[in-house]
Amino acid sequence: MEMSRDKFKLRVFKSFEEENDAEIERLALMSYEERLEEFAILQKRIWGDEWTRKPIKKTISYEKIKW
């Protein structure tokens, strides 16, 4: 039996600002098509397979935190 050894890069950030800067850089390096594909994946994850065929019930949620 052969085991899968998928490798991935893991980064640990020192602050939210550092993480935000890395995300901005990652998005800047993506093509338009890659960004649309990522958007579609996120929409499907949130709304399910039929997110393009059914109206979406719009809701909002938020969380208050103390710093």
N, C-alpha and C positions, 0 to 999 in steps of 0.2 A: 504494500500500500504506500503510495507516494503522498507526502504531505505538501500542501501548498505553502509556499514561503513568500507571500506577497510582502513587499517592502513599501513603506511609506515614510514620508518626512514628518517629523513632529517638532513643532517649535513651541517653546514656553516663553511668554512675554512677561516683562517686568511691570507693565502698566497697561491700562486700557488704551492710552494714547499710542503706545508702541504697537499694540494689536491693530488699532484703527489705521495707522500708517502702513502697516504690512498689508492690510486688506485693500487699501486704496492702490497700493503698488501692484498687488495681484490682479485686481480688476483692470488696471491700466494696461497690463500685458496681455489681456484676453482680447480675442477678436470679437466683433459684433455678434457673430454666429454663436461663439462660445458663451457669451453673456446671455443670449436668448435661450440657449439650451439649459443653462443653469437656472434661469428664471422659470422655465417650464417644469424642471425637476422640482423646484421649491413649491410651485403652485400645485403640482400633482400630489406632493407630499402633504400639503395642508388641506386641499379640497377634494382629493381623490381623483379617480380616473376620468370622471365626467366634468371636470372643472371648466372645460370649454363649451359644454353643451347645456349646462343648467345654470340658471341664475344663482348667484352666490348671495347668501344671507350675510349682510355686512354687519360685523360686530367689532367692537374694540375692547381691549382689556389693558390694564396697566397695573403696575405694582409700585407702591411707595416704599422706598428704602431710606434708612438713615445712614449717613456717612460719618 
